Amino acid sequence: MKVGVPKEIKTHEYRVGLTPESVREYVGRGHEVVVETGAGLGIGADDDAYRRAGATVLPDARAVFDAAGLIVKVKEPQPAEIAMLRPRHIVFTYLHLAPDPAQARALLASGCAAIAYETVAEPDGSLPLLAPMSEVAGRLSISIAGQLLMRNAGGPGLLLGGVTGVAPARVLVLGAGLAGAQAARMAVGAGAEVTVVDRSLARLRMLEAQLPGRIRTRPSTHSAIEEEIAGADVVVGAVLVPGANTPRLVSRAMLRTMKPRSVIIDISIDQGGCFETSRPTTHAEPTYEVDGIVHYCVTNMPGAVPRTSSHALNLATLPYGLALAERGLGALATNAALRAGLNLLAGQVTHAEVAAALGLAYVEPSQALAVVRT
């Protein structure tokens, strides 16, 4: 199968689906790789770097889509890209379909097979292709919060870690998964006062053991969130239900109890966001205010650090992408993790949580694959 890498076109998205190092691995396994000109410029890799790795550089996205059967991207296909998809294509990328019915409908109409990084799941429940970007986003959230707390950025004029004799900012992290844990570690490192809320006591115990005496933890209840949010200067939303819409943990009524010009960072926005007042933003216009509270809801946060993000993502996706290049959809028969990542196939929804979120019929992946093979 020929592998195609188009240039990302989402606003201020500088990552790339395959780095030159990954291309070399594909080519070394006997696969042909075509890359759109300029696809790697955001990570400092020019067309010659891809040619040296063994790729063929093509002049535009259309040429890549026409030539390739497996499309490896970073972000969800944009409308112009979906228009180039055909039933023969396998798209391997982040999709986040639950809060995006328009994208889902368009991809279903294309007839392509769509495998979402965020729902590729190993038998132990881990999400190996979501993990690297969760780590990046969690760490970035605190850097961004530090900037937004500054008065010139619209914040209250606080230094995250305070200084001698002046209290630090109070950071509330909703969710103790990978993104939330990284946010907590970064906030602690910056000297902030940190509280983490999660419904899993096991996760909270683990985080307490890793940061002994440096964080407060509380089980996730309506009352706990209501109490904590009223005193927070920064709230980081890092809640995930794989494939499904994120639960809205913070209502607008709760928002009104917050300190004026406090900051919300919604890492969960890709799956709809965990604040009632969240709506997707871009790196071009990252923030807005509701009831005097600064909201940051950028849907591709890791795109701001594309070198780190692209290499981290490629380290995770490479073995799965190679399996698809080698066997196509046949790889899903023996690879349970990839099979869990299959969201759409031949106009059908093949992920239960995605189907439920979109209100569409669910078809079991093996059943959909059997129909395609016949």
C-alpha positions in Angstrom: 0.0 0.0 0.0 1.3 3.4 -0.9 1.4 5.8 2.1 0.6 9.5 1.7 1.4 12.4 4.0 -0.4 15.7 3.2 0.5 19.0 4.7 -1.7 19.9 7.7 -4.0 22.8 6.9 -5.8 23.4 10.2 -5.2 26.9 11.5 -1.7 27.2 12.9 -1.1 23.4 12.8 2.6 22.8 12.2 2.9 19.1 13.0 3.3 16.5 10.3 2.0 12.9 10.0 5.3 11.3 9.3 8.8 12.7 10.1 11.7 11.9 7.8 12.9 9.4 10.3 9.5 7.6 10.1 9.5 7.7 6.3 12.9 6.0 6.3 11.3 3.1 8.4 8.4 2.7 6.0 10.7 2.8 2.9 13.1 0.3 4.6 10.1 -2.1 4.9 9.5 -1.8 1.2 6.6 0.7 1.2 6.4 3.7 -1.1 5.8 7.1 0.6 4.5 10.2 -1.0 4.7 13.6 0.8 3.2 16.9 -0.1 5.7 19.6 -0.7 6.3 21.7 2.5 4.6 19.2 4.7 7.5 19.1 7.2 8.5 22.7 7.2 6.8 23.2 10.6 9.3 20.8 12.2 12.3 22.1 10.3 12.3 19.3 7.7 12.4 20.5 4.1 11.5 18.5 1.0 15.1 17.4 0.5 15.0 15.8 4.0 12.1 13.7 2.9 13.7 12.8 -0.4 16.9 11.7 1.4 14.6 9.5 3.6 13.3 7.8 0.4 10.0 9.6 -0.1 8.6 11.1 -3.3 7.6 14.7 -2.9 4.4 15.7 -4.7 3.2 19.2 -5.6 -0.1 19.3 -3.7 -2.6 17.5 -1.5 -4.6 16.3 -4.5 -1.6 14.5 -5.9 -1.0 12.8 -2.5 -4.6 11.7 -2.1 -4.8 10.4 -5.6 -1.6 8.4 -5.3 -1.9 6.9 -1.8 -4.2 4.4 -0.2 -3.1 5.0 3.4 -3.3 8.7 4.5 -1.3 9.5 7.6 -2.1 12.8 9.2 -2.2 14.5 12.6 -5.5 16.4 12.8 -9.0 15.6 11.6 -9.5 15.9 7.8 -10.7 19.4 6.9 -13.6 19.8 4.4 -11.2 20.3 1.5 -9.4 17.1 2.4 -12.6 15.0 3.0 -13.6 16.0 -0.6 -10.6 14.1 -1.8 -11.3 10.9 0.1 -12.6 7.8 -1.6 -13.8 4.3 -0.4 -10.3 2.9 -1.1 -8.6 5.2 1.4 -7.6 4.4 5.0 -7.2 7.6 7.0 -5.0 7.3 10.1 -5.2 10.4 12.3 -6.9 12.1 15.2 -10.6 12.4 14.5 -12.6 13.3 17.7 -15.9 12.6 16.0 -18.2 12.7 19.0 -18.6 16.5 19.2 -18.2 17.0 15.4 -21.2 15.5 13.6 -20.6 17.5 10.4 -17.1 15.9 10.0 -18.6 12.5 10.8 -21.3 12.8 8.2 -18.8 13.9 5.5 -16.4 11.1 6.3 -19.3 8.5 6.3 -20.4 9.8 2.9 -16.8 9.4 1.5 -16.9 5.7 2.3 -13.4 5.7 3.6 -12.0 3.7 6.5 -11.2 6.1 9.4 -9.0 5.0 12.2 -8.7 7.5 15.1 -5.5 7.8 17.1 -7.5 8.7 20.2 -9.4 5.4 20.3 -6.6 3.0 19.4 -6.7 1.0 22.7 -4.5 -1.8 23.9 -6.1 -4.8 25.8 -5.1 -3.2 29.1 -7.2 -0.2 28.3 -4.3 2.1 27.6 -4.5 4.7 24.8 -1.0 4.6 23.3 -1.6 7.1 20.5 -3.4 9.6 22.7 -0.8 9.5 25.4 2.0 11.5 23.8 -0.2 14.5 22.9 -2.0 14.3 26.3 1.5 14.6 27.9 2.3 17.6 25.7 -1.0 19.3 26.3 -0.9 18.8 30.0 2.5 20.3 30.3 1.6 23.2 27.9 -1.5 24.0 29.9 0.5 25.4 32.8 2.8 27.4 30.6 -0.2 28.9 28.9 -1.9 29.5 32.2 1.1 31.4 33.5 0.9 33.7 30.5 -2.9 34.2 30.7 -2.6 35.1 34.4 -0.7 38.2 33.5 -2.7 41.4 33.4 -1.6 42.4 29.9 -3.0 39.1 28.7 -6.4 39.7 30.3 -5.7 37.9 33.6 -5.8 39.1 37.2 -2.1 39.9 37.3 -0.8 37.0 39.3 2.5 35.2 39.2 1.8 31.4 39.1 4.3 30.6 41.8 4.0 33.8 43.9 7.1 35.2 45.7 8.3 35.5 49.2 5.5 36.8 51.4 3.0 36.6 48.6 0.8 33.5 48.1 1.0 31.5 44.8 -1.8 31.1 42.4 -4.3 28.3 43.1 -4.6 25.7 40.3 -7.4 23.2 40.1 -7.0 20.2 37.8 -10.0 18.3 36.8 -8.9 14.8 35.9 -5.9 12.7 37.1 -5.2 10.9 33.8 -2.1 11.5 31.8 -2.9 15.1 30.8 -4.1 16.0 34.3 -1.1 14.4 36.0 1.3 16.3 33.7 -0.5 19.6 34.4 -0.3 18.9 38.1 3.4 18.2 38.0 4.1 21.3 36.0 2.0 23.5 38.3 3.7 22.1 41.4 7.1 22.7 39.7 6.1 26.3 39.1 5.3 26.8 42.8 1.5 26.9 42.5 -0.9 25.6 45.1 -2.4 22.5 43.3 -5.6 20.5 43.8 -6.5 17.5 41.7 -10.1 16.1 41.4 -10.8 12.7 39.8 -13.5 10.1 40.2 -10.8 7.4 40.5 -9.3 7.1 44.0 -6.6 4.8 42.7 -5.4 7.5 40.3 -5.4 10.1 43.0 -3.4 7.8 45.3 -0.9 7.2 42.6 -0.5 11.0 41.9 -0.2 11.7 45.7 2.6 9.0 45.9 4.4 10.7 43.0 4.1 14.2 44.5 4.0 13.5 48.2 2.8 16.5 50.2 2.8 18.8 47.2 -0.8 18.4 46.0 -4.3 18.1 47.5 -6.7 15.6 46.0 -10.5 15.2 46.2 -12.9 12.7 44.7 -14.9 14.1 41.9 -18.3 15.1 43.2 -20.5 18.1 42.3 -19.9 19.5 45.7 -16.2 19.1 45.6 -15.9 20.8 42.2 -18.3 23.6 43.3 -16.2 24.3 46.4 -12.8 24.2 44.7 -13.6 26.2 41.6 -14.7 29.2 43.7 -11.2 29.6 45.1 -9.2 28.7 42.0 -7.2 31.1 39.9 -6.6 28.5 37.1 -8.8 25.5 36.3 -7.4 22.9 33.9 -10.0 20.6 32.3 -8.4 17.3 31.6 -11.2 14.8 31.5 -11.6 12.0 28.9 -14.1 9.3 28.1 -12.6 7.6 25.0 -14.6 8.2 21.9 -17.4 9.9 23.7 -18.3 13.5 24.5 -16.6 14.8 27.6 -18.9 15.2 30.5 -19.7 18.9 31.4 -18.4 19.1 34.9 -18.5 22.9 35.4 -21.8 24.7 34.8 -22.1 28.4 34.0 -23.6 28.9 37.5 -20.3 27.5 38.9 -18.4 29.8 36.6 -20.1 32.9 38.2 -18.6 31.9 41.6 -15.0 32.2 40.3 -12.7 35.1 41.0 -12.8 37.8 38.3 -10.4 37.3 35.4 -9.6 33.7 36.5 -8.4 31.4 33.7 -9.8 28.2 32.3 -7.7 25.9 30.1 -9.9 23.2 28.5 -7.6 20.4 27.3 -10.8 18.3 26.8 -12.1 20.6 24.1 -11.3 18.1 21.3 -14.0 15.9 22.7 -16.4 18.7 23.4 -15.0 20.3 26.6 -15.8 19.8 30.3 -17.1 23.4 30.9 -20.6 24.4 29.9 -19.2 27.6 28.5 -16.4 26.0 26.4 -16.3 26.4 22.6 -13.4 25.5 20.3 -10.8 28.2 19.5 -7.7 28.4 17.4 -4.1 29.4 17.9 -4.9 32.5 15.9 -7.7 33.5 18.4 -7.1 31.3 21.4 -9.1 33.0 24.2 -12.5 34.6 24.9 -14.3 35.7 28.0 -17.6 34.5 29.6 -18.8 36.3 32.8 -15.4 37.8 33.2 -13.5 34.4 33.1 -10.8 33.9 30.5 -11.3 30.7 28.4 -8.6 29.0 26.5 -10.0 26.2 24.3 -7.6 25.6 21.5 -8.4 22.3 19.8 -4.8 21.6 18.7 -2.7 22.8 21.6 0.4 20.5 20.8 0.5 22.1 17.4 2.3 25.1 19.0 5.3 22.9 19.7 5.4 20.9 16.5 8.9 19.5 16.7 8.4 18.0 20.1 4.9 16.9 19.3 5.5 15.4 15.9 8.5 13.3 17.0 6.6 12.2 20.1 3.6 11.2 18.1 5.6 9.4 15.5 7.3 7.3 18.1 3.9 6.1 19.2 2.2 5.7 15.8 5.0 4.1 13.8 4.4 0.4 14.6 0.6 0.7 14.1 1.1 2.6 10.8 3.6 0.0 9.6 1.0 -2.7 10.3 -1.6 -0.9 8.2 0.9 -0.3 5.4 1.8 -4.0 5.4 -1.7 -5.5 5.6 -4.2 -2.7 5.0 -7.5 -3.4 6.8 -6.4 -7.0 7.2 -4.2 -5.7 10.1 -7.3 -5.1 12.1 -8.1 -8.8 12.2 -5.1 -9.6 14.4 -4.4 -6.3 16.0 -7.0 -5.6 18.7 -5.7 -2.1 19.4 -6.1 -1.0 15.8 -9.5 -2.6 15.6 -10.6 -0.5 18.6 -9.4 2.6 16.7 -11.7 1.9 13.7 -14.4 4.6 13.9 -15.9 4.5 10.4 -15.9 2.0 7.6 -17.8 2.0 4.3 -20.4 4.5 5.5 -20.9 2.7 8.9 -20.0 3.7 12.4 -17.8 1.1 14.0 -17.1 2.5 17.4 -19.8 2.2 20.0 -19.2 5.4 21.9 -18.9 7.4 18.8 -22.1 6.0 17.5 -23.9 6.7 20.8 -22.6 10.3 20.8 -23.8 10.9 17.2 -27.1 9.1 17.6 -26.2 6.7 14.8 -26.4 2.9 14.4 -23.3 1.0 15.6 -21.9 -1.9 13.5 -19.4 -4.2 15.2 -15.9 -3.8 13.5 -15.5 -7.4 12.6 -19.0 -7.4 11.0 -18.2 -4.3 8.9 -14.8 -5.7 7.9 -16.4 -9.0 6.8 -18.8 -7.1 4.5 -16.0 -5.0 3.0 -14.0 -8.1 2.2 -16.9 -9.7 0.4 
